[in-house]
């Protein structure tokens, strides 16, 4: 089977690399960014994902190749897999046309009754729209369409793709056999449904996870003021059989990255179009946006005016295990602290300082060591929980600080705090007794 994977950032790179490992499949990755194509053909993906470089380098030139030639990539394929990461703006509004317009450009080159799989995060109805657009303009061939929502997580995407809980596939019933042949090469745990149900399933999953996370953060905020510990409450929730151990009820930072929030926005817009109120979902976004200020608010509560204060930031990337800064809450925090007049010094083990865009230098001093983050700081915030930061609280580093204040929303340093109890002010989201640990 020949598969063309279109759109080569995180999703497309993972899909193309993983499919190329399957002996029955050869893969052509298609993208219109010439630089990205050149790098991929040299085994260099545009984003870090554990194991991705090795997988691409293993199969490039064999079962895997990358190109910007649409005609060659599409006309020779049995399947066209749409894998663009749908871009979102700072308000989580998705640029749907950025994906749809590129897909439509492939239609003139379809010369078989191929299977077209859409995995990009798009609003319900988009796959049907693409299908109708094709048949309104072309008639020589009869491609069949399906929607299979991506379910990858940065940092463990390859394992999730190759060992999925299940794969949801939405297609017209008569077209099921076309796609079953391909997906059975990945897993036999397939959930079949109509196209619109598969699209809505993706919206519903992300909306449910977002609602759970926002719920946990609201509970945690209340815990801080009544002497409760949100981590203990989390344990109480997860041991309730009706909730379960994998529930998204851990207190922590606001939802970032645009992935979950993108679907919240999709559903709210759908409600507006249908004149159906989505009060719960509207509240999720409002609460999450408010929670983004938690770190800054805690700093201001402890330090007052942040002007001329030095704030250290540990971790800048969107999450540990990746090198992307796109929609990173840590970067957003740095920008907000700079607006308050603070001097922001940050360190991240995955970033090459020399390769960062000049934009970041306008509001962040990128450090080359953990020590420089602590040196003369009035407070340190743990943002991205890299394993390298575990056990980084040392008395030599604490002695460098002007003020031994640690802001730690997820309790990443909770174990270390036991070593320095009474020597630091350690503020954890949802921990009501955190204010009592300081010895002046």
URQUI-V19179 format. One record per residue. RES is the residue in one letter. PSI is psi in radians with two decimals (999 if undefined). D_FIRST is the distance of its C-alpha to the first C-alpha in whole Angstrom. Layout:
BEGIN
res=[RES:RES]
psi=[PSI:PSI]
d_first=[D_FIRST:D_FIRST]
END
This chain:
BEGIN
res=[X:X:X:X:X:X:X:X:X:X:X:X:X:X:X:X:X:X:X:X:X:X:X:X:X:X:X:X:X:X:X:X:X:X:X:X:X:X:X:X:X:X:X:X:X:X:X:X:X:X:X:X:X:X:X:X:X:X:X:X:X:X:X:X:X:X:X:X:X:X:X:X:X:X:X:X:X:X:X:X:X:X:X:X:X:X:X:X:X:X:X:X:X:X:X:X:X:X:X:X:X:X:X:X:X:X:X:X:X:X:X:X:X:X:X:X:X:X:X:X:X:X:X:X:X:X:X:X:X:X:X:X:X:X:X:X:X:X:X:X:X:X:X:X:X:X:X:X:X:X:X:X:X:X:X:X:X:X:X:X:X:X:X:X:X:X:X:X:X:X:X:X:X:X:X:X:X:X:X:X:X:X:X:X:X:X:X:X:X:X:X:X:X:X:X:X:X:X:X:X:X:X:X:X:X:X:X:X:X:X:X:X:X:X:X:X:X:X:X:X:X:X:X:X:X:X:X:X:X:X:X:X:X:X:X:X:X:X:X:X:X:X:X:X:X:X:X:X:X:X:X:X:X:X:X:X:X:X:X:X:X:X:X:X:X:X:X:X:X:X:X:X:X:X:X:X:X:X:X:X:X:X:X:X:X:X:X:X:X:X:X:X:X:X:X:X:X:X:X:X:X:X:X:X:X:X:X:X:X:X:X:X:X:X:X:X:X:X:X:X:X:X:X:X:X:X:X:X:X:X:X:X:X:X:X:X:X:X:X:X:X:X:X:X:X:X:X:X:X:X:X:X:X:X:X:X:X:X:X:X:X:X:X:X:X:X:X:X:X:X:X:X:X:X:X:X:X:X:X:X:X:X:X:X:X:X:X:X:X:X:X:X:X:X:X:X:X:X:X:X:X:X:X:X:X:X:X:X:X:X:X:X:X:X:X:X:X:X:X:X:X:X:X:X:X:X:X:X:X:X:X:X:X:X:X:X:X:X:X:X]
psi=[2.43:2.15:2.25:2.07:2.06:2.23:1.87:1.23:-2.31:-0.98:-0.91:-0.65:-0.73:-0.81:-0.83:-0.76:-0.75:-0.72:-0.59:-0.24:-0.27:2.17:-0.45:-0.06:2.40:2.52:2.38:2.10:2.30:2.26:2.70:0.11:1.85:-0.68:-0.75:-0.74:-0.80:-0.75:-0.76:-0.69:-0.25:0.18:0.38:1.79:2.81:-0.13:2.54:2.31:2.18:2.19:-0.18:-0.78:-0.80:-0.70:-0.75:-0.82:-0.53:-0.66:-0.17:2.36:-0.15:-1.75:0.02:2.32:2.81:2.53:2.80:0.19:1.74:-0.80:-0.84:-0.76:-0.75:-0.75:-0.42:0.05:2.60:-0.49:2.48:2.02:1.96:1.99:0.51:2.42:1.87:2.09:2.56:2.65:-3.03:-0.24:0.26:0.35:2.21:2.47:1.43:-0.67:-0.48:-0.52:-0.87:-0.77:-0.65:-0.66:-0.76:-0.54:-0.36:-0.33:-0.69:-0.30:0.02:2.09:0.34:3.01:1.04:2.87:2.28:2.07:2.18:2.14:-0.11:2.63:1.76:2.70:2.61:2.36:-0.26:-0.72:-0.74:-0.67:-0.76:-0.73:-0.81:-0.67:-0.74:-0.91:-0.33:-0.35:-0.28:2.59:-0.14:-0.62:2.88:1.28:2.67:2.58:2.56:2.73:2.17:1.82:2.38:2.61:0.54:2.67:2.26:2.33:-0.40:0.58:-0.68:-0.76:-0.69:-0.70:-0.74:-0.37:1.10:2.66:-0.75:2.88:2.19:2.28:2.12:2.16:2.91:2.43:-0.70:-0.25:0.04:-0.76:-0.56:-0.74:-0.44:-0.67:-0.74:-0.86:-0.45:-0.28:-0.31:-0.85:2.74:0.07:1.40:2.33:1.93:2.45:3.12:2.85:-0.85:-0.59:-0.68:-0.73:-0.75:-0.54:-0.76:-0.80:-0.79:-0.71:-0.90:-0.62:-0.68:-0.79:-0.72:-0.77:-0.73:-0.78:-0.74:-0.71:-0.83:-0.69:-0.61:-0.74:-0.75:-0.69:-0.68:-0.65:-0.66:-0.51:0.02:0.17:0.15:2.84:1.98:-0.50:-0.62:-0.66:-0.71:-0.79:-0.68:-0.66:-0.81:-0.37:-0.01:2.12:-0.55:-0.16:-1.09:2.81:-0.34:0.14:2.58:1.19:0.38:2.29:2.58:-2.77:2.97:2.76:2.29:3.14:-0.34:-0.28:-0.98:-0.75:-0.51:-0.71:-0.55:-0.77:-0.73:-0.83:-0.66:-0.68:-0.69:-0.74:-0.74:-0.77:-0.65:-0.02:0.72:2.19:2.34:1.11:-0.71:-0.85:-0.61:-0.68:-0.54:-0.88:-0.73:-0.78:-0.73:-0.72:-0.69:-0.66:-0.34:-0.37:0.10:-0.86:-0.81:-0.72:-0.68:-0.68:-0.74:-0.61:-0.65:-0.61:-0.19:-2.40:2.25:-0.03:2.26:0.15:2.51:2.12:2.21:2.43:2.15:1.90:2.24:-0.43:2.85:-0.71:2.88:2.53:0.08:2.86:0.27:2.42:-0.02:2.15:0.56:2.26:-0.51:-0.74:-0.72:-0.72:-0.78:-0.75:-0.75:-0.69:-0.67:-0.68:-0.49:-0.05:0.14:2.70:2.09:2.14:2.22:2.60:2.35:2.20:-0.26:-0.12:2.37:1.91:-0.68:-0.40:-0.06:2.57:2.57:-0.46:-0.73:-0.50:-0.26:-0.33:-0.03:2.34:1.85:2.09:2.77:0.18:2.77:-0.65:-0.70:-0.41:-0.68:-0.52:2.05:0.37:2.62:-0.10:2.58:2.34:2.24:2.08:-0.93:2.14:1.21:2.44:-0.52:-0.36:-0.24:2.39:0.39:-0.15:1.85:2.63:-0.56:-0.64:-0.72:-0.61:-0.32:-0.31:2.55:-0.59:2.10:1.22:2.16:2.10:2.11:1.48:-0.66:0.03:0.57:-0.60:0.36:-0.69:-0.77:-0.52:-0.55:-0.54:-0.48:0.40:2.26:-0.16:-0.21:2.76:1.87:1.90:2.10:2.40:2.21:0.16:1.83:-0.45:0.10:-0.41:-0.18:0.15:-0.05:2.37:2.00:999]
d_first=[0:4:6:10:13:16:19:20:23:23:20:18:18:18:15:13:15:14:10:11:13:10:9:6:5:6:9:11:14:16:20:23:25:26:28:25:22:25:25:22:21:24:23:25:24:26:27:28:26:27:24:22:23:23:19:19:21:19:16:17:17:14:11:12:14:16:18:20:19:18:18:16:13:13:13:10:8:6:8:11:13:16:18:21:24:27:30:33:37:39:40:37:36:32:32:29:29:28:25:25:26:23:21:23:23:19:20:21:18:16:16:13:14:11:11:13:14:18:19:22:25:26:29:29:28:26:23:25:26:23:22:26:26:23:24:28:27:24:24:22:19:18:16:16:17:17:19:18:21:21:23:23:27:28:29:26:23:21:22:22:18:18:21:21:24:22:19:21:19:21:20:21:22:20:17:17:14:12:11:12:9:8:11:12:10:13:16:18:20:19:22:21:24:24:23:27:27:24:26:29:28:27:30:32:31:32:35:36:35:37:40:40:41:43:45:45:47:49:50:50:53:55:55:56:60:60:60:57:54:51:49:51:50:47:47:49:46:44:46:46:44:43:42:40:40:36:38:38:42:43:45:44:43:42:39:37:34:34:31:33:36:33:32:36:37:34:36:39:39:37:41:43:41:41:45:44:46:43:46:45:42:44:46:43:42:46:47:44:45:49:47:46:50:50:50:52:55:55:56:59:60:61:62:63:63:60:61:61:60:57:54:52:48:46:42:41:37:36:35:35:32:31:33:33:36:34:36:38:41:43:43:44:47:48:48:50:52:53:54:57:58:57:55:52:51:47:45:42:40:37:38:39:43:42:39:40:41:44:44:44:47:49:50:48:50:47:48:47:49:49:53:53:52:55:57:60:58:59:56:53:50:47:44:41:41:40:40:42:45:46:49:50:53:56:59:59:57:59:62:60:60:63:62:60:58:54:52:49:48:46:48:46:49:51:52:53:55:57:58:59:61:64:63:60:60:56:55:52:50:52:54:58:60:58:61:63:62:64:67:68]
END
